[in-house]
Amino acid sequence: MRLDIQEKKLNEMLERIRKMDNDDDLKSHLSKYFCVLVSGYIENYLKDLISNYHTKTCKKETSKFVNIKVKTLTNLDDQKIIAFLESFSSDWSETYESSRSGEMEAAFNTVYAQRNKIAHGDATNSNISYTSISAYFTSIKEALTLLDIIVSK
């Protein structure tokens, strides 16, 4: 439920940015802000995905341990996602690696690289634009759906 609301707000914000015609500078700044929000959405999505999986399949104590460990999950570029999946199941990581597209991989890597530039005071060297973040967000949503399918098997 929380993620549905978060995704809806992101979709609405992306649409509002798209409709901005006269102020390219503001559109650029909002696209960078959107990039940071997308990185948070990715982390929330994966944390909830794993939490829901383990809450349903594990003893209460094991589930609590996993949920505590998952809370520290940040900066999820493609390789970190693969390592995260591998820590649970080789099948999960292998299926993800063989099923994801190059666009999905690039989207995770670019969003986190740009997010780190923006969050650490180097936003002027960020090349994120409305067009690029829009495409990355589409690929990320597809990748998260893929991850949901893999983990839910």
C-alpha positions in Angstrom: 0.0 0.0 0.0 2.8 2.4 1.0 4.7 1.6 -2.2 1.6 2.1 -4.3 1.1 5.6 -2.9 4.9 6.4 -3.4 4.8 5.2 -7.0 1.6 7.1 -7.7 3.2 10.3 -6.3 6.3 9.7 -8.4 4.3 9.2 -11.6 2.4 12.4 -10.8 5.5 14.4 -10.2 7.1 13.1 -13.4 4.0 14.2 -15.3 4.2 17.7 -13.7 7.9 18.0 -14.7 7.0 16.9 -18.2 4.4 19.7 -18.6 6.9 22.4 -17.7 7.7 24.2 -20.9 9.3 27.5 -20.1 11.9 26.9 -17.4 14.5 24.4 -18.4 16.6 25.2 -15.4 13.8 24.4 -13.0 13.0 21.3 -15.0 16.6 20.2 -14.6 16.6 20.8 -10.8 13.3 18.9 -10.4 14.6 16.0 -12.5 17.6 15.7 -10.1 15.3 15.8 -7.1 13.1 13.1 -8.8 16.3 11.0 -9.2 16.9 11.1 -5.5 13.2 10.2 -4.8 13.5 7.2 -7.3 16.5 5.9 -5.4 14.5 5.9 -2.2 11.6 4.2 -3.9 14.0 1.4 -5.1 15.3 0.8 -1.6 11.8 0.8 -0.1 10.5 -1.6 -2.7 13.3 -4.1 -2.2 13.1 -3.8 1.6 9.3 -4.5 1.5 9.7 -7.3 -1.0 12.1 -9.2 1.2 10.3 -8.3 4.4 7.0 -9.7 3.0 8.7 -12.8 1.7 10.4 -13.7 5.0 7.5 -12.7 7.2 5.4 -15.3 5.3 8.1 -18.1 5.1 10.3 -17.9 8.2 10.1 -18.3 11.9 9.4 -15.1 13.7 13.0 -14.9 15.0 14.5 -15.4 11.6 12.2 -12.9 10.0 13.0 -10.3 12.6 16.8 -10.8 12.0 16.3 -10.5 8.2 14.2 -7.4 8.5 16.8 -5.7 10.7 19.5 -6.5 8.2 17.5 -5.3 5.3 16.9 -1.9 6.9 20.5 -1.0 6.2 20.2 -1.6 2.5 21.2 1.5 0.5 22.8 2.6 -2.8 21.4 -0.3 -4.8 23.2 -0.2 -8.1 22.9 -3.3 -10.3 25.8 -5.2 -8.8 24.6 -4.5 -5.2 21.2 -5.9 -6.1 22.8 -9.0 -7.5 24.9 -9.5 -4.3 21.8 -8.8 -2.2 19.8 -11.5 -4.1 22.8 -13.9 -3.9 22.8 -13.5 -0.1 19.3 -15.1 -0.1 19.4 -17.4 -3.1 21.8 -18.2 -6.0 18.7 -19.0 -8.1 17.3 -15.5 -7.5 20.6 -13.7 -8.5 21.1 -16.0 -11.5 17.6 -15.5 -12.7 17.8 -11.8 -12.3 21.1 -11.5 -14.1 19.9 -13.6 -17.0 16.5 -11.9 -17.3 17.2 -8.2 -16.8 17.8 -6.0 -19.8 20.7 -3.7 -20.4 18.3 -0.8 -19.9 17.4 -2.1 -16.4 21.1 -2.5 -15.5 21.9 0.9 -16.8 19.0 2.5 -15.0 20.0 1.3 -11.6 23.6 2.1 -12.1 23.0 5.6 -13.4 20.3 6.6 -10.9 22.6 5.7 -8.0 25.6 7.3 -9.5 23.7 10.5 -10.2 21.9 10.3 -6.8 25.3 10.2 -5.1 26.6 13.2 -7.0 23.4 15.1 -6.2 23.2 14.1 -2.5 26.9 14.8 -1.9 26.9 18.3 -3.3 28.0 17.7 -6.8 24.6 18.3 -8.5 26.2 20.7 -11.0 28.1 17.8 -12.5 25.0 15.6 -12.7 23.8 15.1 -16.2 20.4 13.8 -15.3 17.6 15.3 -17.4 13.9 14.8 -17.6 14.2 12.6 -20.6 16.8 10.4 -19.1 15.2 10.0 -15.6 11.8 9.3 -17.2 13.3 6.5 -19.2 15.3 5.2 -16.2 12.2 5.2 -14.0 10.3 3.1 -16.6 13.1 0.6 -16.7 13.4 0.5 -12.9 9.7 -0.2 -12.6 10.1 -3.1 -15.0 13.1 -4.4 -13.1 11.2 -4.2 -9.8 8.4 -6.2 -11.3 10.9 -8.8 -12.4 12.4 -8.9 -8.9 8.9 -9.3 -7.5 8.3 -12.3 -9.8 11.7 -13.9 -9.0 11.3 -13.6 -5.2 7.6 -14.6 -5.2 8.2 -17.9 -7.0 
